Amino acid sequence: MFEGLDTPRLILDAARLKRNAGRMRARCADLGVMLRPHLKTAKSADVARIAAGGEQGAITVSTLAEAEYFAAAGWRDILYSTAIAPAKLARADRIQRETGARLLFVVDDKDAAALIGQAAAALDARFGVLIEVDCGEHRSGVAPASPALLAIANAIAAAAPCLELMGILSHAGHSYAFAEPEPVRALAEVERLAAVSSADYLRERGHACPIVSIGSTPTVLFAGHLEGVTEVRAGIYLFHDLAQLSRGVCAPEDIAVSVLATVIGHQHNGPSLILDAGALALSKDVGANRFMPEAGYGLVCDAATLEPLGSLAVTVVHQEHGNVPVPDESWFDRLPIGSLVRILPNHACLTCAAYSSYDVLRDGQIAEQWPRTGGW
């Protein structure tokens, strides 16, 4: 199945990916909203096509490298979801001019909006802009339906035609603070109301807001309704991970990515297995999975079936080494040096970031390799 492959490697189960993508498309159809998949984790045109059912619709990215990559691959409606720095506009303008794509940006400060407008005017460039409102995470965003929100909208309007206000964006990243669906459902309504009330507030004051964009995988999946929302952004649903599993967002059989690793040593002072997958192959993001602390840096599974090997987990990582404590040395016979295992990641976003490609699993065999982009 995996014979002859160098490790560590990133394995992507195509059947699980397609199933996850189809469920989210169906969920968005039921909610009456457009899905703008967030591709910061996938960073792959092949995955993006599956996310959209083979089409090239609207997408979300987090870096200009991603925007550049997807624009070159044919995507034309790209939301750059991180607040844009004025110094990055020249590159963004080049992406638009060379590919014909339209980039949408996010701002949450009137001075930033003015600076972006000045930079766009110097380039004779045109960009669509969304204003981010803070629905409670306090990472970024302005107070919903507030004078500060109106001041940003006015700054964008003053920069016309170089900037065009396209609407409102919000993100309930703090939905990951909960392990039960009910508080996530309540937070989804807070997120929805923050975005919808902000769009209504600006419309009442003469600003068009055709886009009302919200989203995280948990809030989209658990929302009671999304009245007034036009689109949702979610991304981790394509792969899922142990953090999602620990919060009841997915089932074990939904996790589509894993890391193939080799047993490279038996540590008798422990005892423990030593794998060739450490911090750089798995990440050190245990915080994303605080509701399943026994998982350590990832659950160790059978390479062929992806069934967990008892309660084995990678509990210590060095740069290239992963330590897996075992109950007794009989595990050294079960997993001799050279054996392959697969590890389910805590936080797929950071785990996948270490790799330049996916080895795609179909019907129990590696069928192809899909490249992925990276950098900023």
C-alpha positions in Angstrom: 0.0 0.0 0.0 2.7 2.5 1.0 5.8 0.4 0.3 8.7 2.4 -1.1 7.5 5.8 0.0 9.8 8.1 1.9 8.4 9.4 5.2 7.0 11.5 6.6 4.3 12.1 4.0 0.9 13.7 3.9 -1.8 11.3 2.9 -5.2 12.5 1.7 -8.1 10.1 1.4 -10.0 11.2 -1.7 -13.3 9.4 -0.8 -13.4 11.1 2.6 -12.6 14.5 1.1 -15.4 14.2 -1.5 -17.8 13.1 1.2 -16.9 16.0 3.5 -17.2 18.5 0.6 -20.5 17.2 -0.5 -22.0 17.4 3.0 -21.0 21.1 3.3 -22.4 22.0 -0.1 -25.7 20.4 0.9 -25.7 22.2 4.2 -25.2 25.5 2.6 -27.9 24.8 0.1 -30.3 24.0 2.9 -29.3 27.3 4.6 -29.8 29.2 1.4 -26.3 30.7 1.3 -23.4 30.6 -1.1 -20.3 28.6 0.0 -17.1 30.5 -0.4 -14.7 27.7 0.7 -11.6 28.8 2.7 -8.6 27.2 1.1 -5.9 28.3 3.6 -5.6 24.7 4.7 -5.9 22.9 1.4 -3.8 25.3 -0.7 -4.5 23.0 -3.6 -6.4 23.5 -6.9 -7.3 19.9 -7.0 -8.9 20.1 -3.5 -10.6 23.4 -4.4 -12.3 21.8 -7.4 -13.7 19.0 -5.2 -14.8 21.6 -2.7 -16.9 23.4 -5.4 -18.2 20.2 -7.0 -15.9 20.7 -10.1 -16.7 24.4 -10.6 -14.5 27.4 -10.1 -16.6 29.7 -8.0 -15.9 32.1 -5.2 -13.1 31.2 -2.8 -11.4 32.5 0.3 -7.6 32.7 0.9 -5.3 34.0 3.6 -2.2 35.0 1.7 -1.3 36.7 -1.6 0.7 33.6 -2.5 -2.6 31.6 -2.3 -4.4 34.3 -4.3 -1.7 34.3 -6.9 -1.8 30.5 -7.2 -5.5 30.2 -7.5 -5.9 33.1 -9.9 -3.3 31.5 -12.1 -5.3 28.3 -12.0 -8.4 30.0 -13.2 -10.3 31.2 -10.1 -11.7 34.7 -10.6 -13.5 35.7 -7.4 -11.0 35.6 -4.5 -11.5 37.0 -1.0 -8.2 37.8 0.8 -9.5 37.4 4.3 -6.6 39.0 6.3 -6.5 42.8 6.6 -4.4 44.0 3.6 -1.4 46.2 4.1 -1.0 49.0 1.6 2.5 47.8 0.6 0.9 44.6 -0.7 -1.4 46.3 -3.2 1.1 46.5 -6.0 1.4 42.7 -6.0 -2.4 42.3 -5.7 -2.9 44.6 -8.6 -0.4 42.6 -10.7 -2.4 39.5 -9.9 -5.6 41.1 -11.1 -4.1 42.5 -14.3 -2.3 39.3 -15.3 -5.1 36.9 -14.6 -8.4 38.8 -14.8 -9.3 37.7 -11.3 -11.0 40.2 -8.9 -9.6 40.3 -5.4 -11.7 41.4 -2.5 -10.0 42.8 0.6 -10.9 43.3 4.3 -10.4 46.4 6.4 -11.4 47.2 10.0 -10.0 50.7 10.4 -10.8 54.0 8.7 -7.2 55.1 8.6 -6.2 51.8 7.0 -9.1 52.2 4.5 -7.8 55.7 3.6 -4.2 54.4 3.1 -5.4 51.5 1.0 -7.4 53.9 -1.1 -4.3 56.2 -1.6 -2.2 53.2 -2.6 -4.8 51.9 -5.0 -5.1 55.4 -6.6 -1.3 55.5 -7.1 -1.6 52.2 -9.0 -4.7 53.2 -10.8 -6.1 50.0 -9.4 -9.6 48.8 -8.5 -10.4 46.6 -5.5 -13.5 45.5 -3.7 -13.5 45.9 0.0 -15.4 44.2 2.9 -15.5 45.7 6.4 -14.8 43.2 9.2 -17.0 43.4 12.3 -16.0 41.8 15.6 -18.6 39.3 16.8 -16.8 38.6 20.0 -13.5 37.0 19.3 -11.6 40.3 19.5 -9.0 39.2 17.1 -9.9 41.8 14.6 -12.9 43.8 13.4 -14.8 46.9 14.4 -17.9 47.0 16.6 -21.0 46.0 14.7 -23.5 48.6 13.6 -21.4 51.4 15.1 -20.3 54.9 14.2 -16.8 53.4 13.7 -18.2 51.1 11.1 -19.8 54.0 9.3 -16.5 55.9 9.4 -14.8 53.1 7.6 -17.6 52.9 5.0 -17.2 56.6 4.4 -13.5 56.3 4.0 -14.0 53.6 1.4 -16.6 55.7 -0.4 -14.1 58.6 -0.5 -11.6 56.4 -2.3 -14.0 55.6 -5.1 -13.6 54.4 -7.8 -10.4 52.8 -6.7 -12.2 51.1 -3.8 -15.7 49.8 -3.8 -17.6 48.8 -0.6 -18.8 45.2 -1.2 -20.2 44.4 2.2 -19.6 43.0 5.7 -17.5 40.1 7.0 -17.4 38.5 10.4 -15.7 35.4 11.8 -16.5 33.5 15.0 -13.2 31.9 15.5 -14.0 31.6 19.2 -16.5 28.9 18.3 -13.5 26.5 19.0 -13.7 27.4 22.7 -16.6 25.0 23.1 -16.9 21.2 23.0 -20.7 21.0 22.9 -23.0 22.1 20.0 -25.4 24.3 22.0 -23.0 27.1 22.8 -21.7 27.0 19.2 -25.3 27.3 17.9 -25.8 30.3 20.2 -22.6 31.9 19.0 -23.6 31.3 15.3 -26.6 33.5 15.9 -24.4 36.1 17.5 -22.1 36.0 14.5 -25.1 36.2 12.1 -26.7 39.1 13.9 -23.4 41.1 14.1 -23.0 40.8 10.3 -26.6 41.3 9.3 -27.2 44.2 11.6 -24.0 45.9 10.4 -25.1 45.5 6.7 -28.5 46.9 7.5 -27.0 49.8 9.5 -24.8 50.8 6.5 -27.7 50.3 4.0 -29.8 52.7 6.0 -27.1 55.3 5.6 -26.7 55.0 1.9 -24.0 52.3 1.5 -24.6 49.2 -0.6 -23.7 45.9 1.1 -24.4 43.2 -1.4 -22.2 40.7 0.5 -22.8 39.6 4.1 -20.1 37.0 4.8 -19.7 34.9 7.9 -18.3 31.6 8.8 -16.3 29.0 10.6 -16.9 25.2 10.1 -18.6 24.8 13.5 -20.9 27.8 13.2 -22.0 26.9 9.7 -22.7 23.3 10.7 -24.6 24.2 13.9 -26.4 27.4 12.9 -30.1 27.4 13.4 -30.6 29.6 10.4 -28.7 32.2 8.4 -31.3 34.7 7.4 -29.7 37.9 5.9 -26.4 36.2 5.2 -25.3 35.8 1.6 -22.2 33.6 1.9 -20.3 31.5 4.4 -16.6 30.8 4.6 -15.4 27.5 6.0 -12.4 25.3 5.3 -11.3 22.7 7.8 -14.5 20.7 7.0 -12.7 19.4 3.9 -10.2 17.5 6.0 -11.3 17.7 9.6 -8.8 16.7 12.4 -8.7 15.7 16.0 -9.6 19.2 17.2 -12.9 19.0 15.2 -13.5 15.5 16.4 -13.0 16.5 20.1 -15.8 19.1 19.6 -18.3 16.8 18.0 -18.0 18.5 14.6 -17.0 15.3 12.8 -16.7 11.6 13.2 -13.4 9.7 13.2 -14.2 8.4 9.7 -14.4 12.0 8.4 -10.8 12.8 9.0 -9.3 12.9 5.5 -5.6 13.7 6.2 -3.0 11.8 8.0 0.8 11.7 8.2 2.6 8.5 7.2 5.6 7.9 9.4 8.2 5.2 10.0 9.2 3.6 13.3 12.9 4.4 13.4 13.8 3.4 17.0 12.8 1.5 20.2 13.5 3.4 23.4 13.7 0.9 26.2 13.9 3.6 28.9 10.2 4.4 28.8 9.4 2.4 26.8 8.5 4.2 23.6 8.5 4.0 19.9 10.5 6.6 18.0 9.0 7.9 14.7 10.5 10.0 12.0 7.6 12.5 12.3 8.3 15.2 14.8 7.3 18.9 15.3 8.0 19.8 11.7 5.9 17.0 10.3 3.0 17.2 12.8 3.2 20.8 14.3 3.2 21.5 18.0 -0.4 22.7 18.2 -1.8 20.7 21.1 -3.8 23.8 22.1 -6.2 23.3 19.2 -7.2 19.9 20.8 -7.5 20.8 24.5 -10.7 18.7 24.7 -8.8 15.5 23.9 -5.4 15.9 25.8 -4.7 12.2 25.6 -4.1 12.6 21.8 -0.8 14.4 22.4 0.5 15.6 19.1 -1.5 13.1 17.1 -3.1 9.6 17.4 -1.1 6.7 16.1 -3.0 4.5 13.7 -2.6 1.4 11.6 -1.1 2.4 8.3 -3.4 0.4 6.2 -6.8 0.8 8.0 -6.3 4.1 9.9 -7.7 2.4 12.9 -6.2 3.7 16.2 -3.6 1.5 17.7 -5.0 1.3 21.2 -4.4 4.6 22.9 -1.0 5.2 21.3 -0.2 8.9 20.7 2.8 11.0 19.9 3.4 12.7 23.3 6.8 14.3 22.8 8.1 15.9 19.6 11.5 17.2 18.7 12.3 18.7 15.4 12.4 15.4 13.5 11.6 12.8 16.2 8.2 11.8 17.6 8.0 9.8 20.8 5.2 7.3 21.3 5.0 5.8 24.8 3.9 2.2 24.8 2.5 0.1 27.7 5.3 -2.5 27.4 8.0 -3.8 25.1 5.6 -6.2 23.4 4.8 -3.3 21.1 8.4 -3.4 19.8 7.4 -6.8 18.3 4.1 -5.5 16.9 5.8 -2.4 15.4 9.4 -3.4 14.6 11.9 -0.8 13.3 10.9 0.0 9.7 7.2 -0.4 10.4 4.8 2.2 9.0 2.0 4.0 10.9 -0.3 6.9 10.2 -0.9 9.8 12.5 -4.1 11.7 12.8 -3.3 15.4 13.3 -4.6 17.7 15.9 -4.7 20.8 13.7 -4.7 19.9 10.0 -4.1 23.5 9.0 -0.6 23.6 10.6 0.2 20.0 9.8 -0.5 20.3 6.1 1.6 23.5 6.0 4.7 21.4 6.3 4.2 19.6 3.0 4.5 20.5 -0.7 2.1 17.9 -1.9 -0.6 15.3 -1.0 -0.3 11.6 -1.7 -3.9 10.8 -2.7 -5.3 7.6 -1.5 -8.0 5.9 -3.6 -9.4 2.4 -3.0 -6.6 1.6 -0.6 -3.8 2.6 -3.0 -1.8 5.8 -3.6 -3.2 6.9 -7.0 -1.6 10.3 -7.6 0.1 13.3 -6.1 -1.5 16.7 -5.8 0.8 19.7 -5.4 0.0 22.4 -2.9 1.2 26.0 -2.6 2.8 27.7 0.4 4.5 30.9 1.6 3.1 34.4 1.6 
